Amino acid sequence: MKTVLPLLALGVVLVTPGCTTTPAGLPAGSRIVGGGLEISWTAPKPGIVVLREETTKKIVSTQTLGDGDEFRFPSGDTSTGVLTTLFGETTATNLNFVLYFAPMEGVKK
């Protein structure tokens, strides 16, 4: 019994990293594809991109992209006025923008 317990614990540790969860508030299958104060990213296939500020977990932008479509931040839709409305007079150095992508086949309908 003494050898079974450590082996069982090791088995749980080895299996656990294989389980991944999607961060709350994001489409299923989302993965990080970019980030920063300036982002230019091209979708490799149809899917949904979500730009989120990680400190506050606020969604800044959500877009559906086709194969080869480009996501740019900042853009006309995410102007300084929109960011000020979302985050107040916070300086850009306090914000941590991360871009997530979920391929359409991975998004639950």
Beta strands, then each sheet from edge to edge (+ up, - down):
strand 1: 31-35
strand 2: 39-42
strand 3: 47-53
strand 4: 58-65
strand 5: 70-73
strand 6: 97-103
sheet 1: 1+ 6- 3+ 4-
sheet 2: 2+ 5-
end
